[in-house]
Structure formats: structure tokens, C-alpha cells
Amino acid sequence: MDPSFAPVFGLAIVGFVVSIPLVGISLRIAAKPVVEALTRYREAQNVGRASDELLTLQDRRIGLLEAELQHVNTVLRQLTEAEEFRRQLESGAPGDPQRLSAPLGGRIPS
């Protein structure tokens, strides 16, 4: 190795020692907004999936509530018909079968 290359090698080593941290810090500063944007994008995708699951759950709950409401309306209609039939029995003439109409298609509620 030629001794005249020693200053070149020394200068190269000093340059690398100074430039590598400088390049690393610059990349960190430049890459930070990109990494944060990618992180926010991934979080938004997860929130979108969570909201889809939430909508599915809400649709199921609404369906169950609608079925329960339909059942309550059916029971209320049956009770109303039974009460009307009871009133007819209590207030009607004993020999008038046309006046009495059984509720619920002829079934007597239990």
C-alpha cells in the first residue's frame, strides 16, 4: 500500500463517521411523517372493520327487537279479543248464540 493514500483513507473514514449519523438523522426526520401516515391508514382500516361489525351487530339487534315487537302485538291483539269476548259473555242475552263470537279462530285463550 502506498503511503500517499493514507490521507485519503483518513479523510474517507472521517467522512463516513460524520456522514453516516447525519444521513441517519435526515432519514429519520424524512421518514417519520410517512410512517405516521401509514400507521393512521392501518388504524383507519381497522376502525372500518370494527364499524362493519358494529353495523352487523346493530342489524341483528334491530331484527330481534322487531320480532319481539311483533310477538307483543300478537299477544296484545289476543288479549283484546279475549277481553271483548268476556264482555260479550257478561253483558249478552243467554239465548243469543249469534251475538257471541269466539276470539282467535274459535280457540279459548288459556
Summary of the structure (lengths in Angstrom):
residues: 110
radius of gyration: 42.2
end to end distance: 111.2
largest distance: 135.8
contacts: 208
relative contact order: 0.05
helix: 84%
strand: 0%
